[in-house]
Amino acid sequence: MARRERMIAYSALAAVFFFWGTTYLAIRIGLETLPPTLFAGIRFITAGTLLFAFLRGWRKEKLPKGREWLHQAIVGLMLLGVGNGFVVWAEVWIPSGMAALLVATSPFWVAGFERLRRDGERVSLRALVGMLIGFGGLVLLVAPGLFGEPLGPRYLLGMIAIQIGCASWSGGSIFIKHHETRVAPLVGASVQMLFAGAALTLIGTGLGEWRALHFSARSLSALVYLILFGSIVAYGSYTYAVQKLPLSIVSTYSYVNPVIAVLLGWIVLAEPLGWRMMTAMLIILGGVALVKTATKSAASSAAQQATTSEATLRAEVLRPTPNACSVTTP
């Protein structure tokens, strides 16, 4: 990957880190007056339509062809329809902080699914240790304020819903990683949002949620924010990053998002930032750095091995072959 392309990919991942760190709170605010399935469906249909219209009408981007439509539909339904849809449902029953904590299991789902694939990415011991360190830091950051929550049936249902969403999101990320298409990443993102938005809106209609739909100033602001920044900017950036960077690096967004949320609360709302939070954030970032350096080491080892194999092959080809049929003269 060229230097410029790598910089764009990491910039896209930085956008995912920042904007998705704010979406858990925005979802919680939107749910004050909006039913969950229609809330998610309207968000993705609107964002997908705006992005699609811009890319086709202004930039004249090419549409998917043939089976690429099916691939985009599968990814959209897995990542946004089930993945995000179940997270929105879960936040009806559990706090946004706990939702962020549970979503941080995504890297482990990714590692497990990749392990099942014959040609999947292999997570090194160093990267696995980094994931565990990052998750431990996240527990230190979020969990102490959540242990007093009543562990009732709805709370447990919310926890299960998030794990279903994480599994679907991770599976969809792996699917798009190993089913490369010639469609521009942002075009793919817009199509995926349209498929997911249509499916969620149909389900919400079947559940009779239109009767409960009511906009307040707060919920409308949350919806607009999620459309522009949570979907168009962040999801478009995610689809680009997941095609250009190793999944073990991209999946660390689920560790960084709560850190961003805490820092924003400190900067914008003057929320306290004590020693526990500072320590937890340093642990999380240390775990993420360990995953990143482990991926670099693996890439360097693979490149070195490829170079060594090429050199060995070249030496074998150029090595003179003894003449077994030669006749010795006296």
Secondary structure, DSSP 8 states (H G I E B T S, - for coil): --HHHHHHHHHHHHHHHHHHHHHHHHHHHHTTTS-HHHHHHHHHHHHHHHHHHHHHHTS------THHHHHHHHHHIIIIIIIIHHHHHHTTTS-HHHHHHHHTTHHHHHHHHHHHSTT-----HHHHHHHHHHHHHHHHHHGGGTTTS---HHHHHHHHHHHHHHHHHHHHHHHHHHS--SS-HHHHHHHHHHHHHHHHHHHHHHTTGGGG----HHHHHHHHHIIIIIIIIHHHHHHHHHHHS-HHHHTTHHHHHHHHHHHHHHHHS-----HHHHHHHHHHHHHHHHHHHHHHHHHHHHHHHHHHHHHHHHHHHHS----TT-----
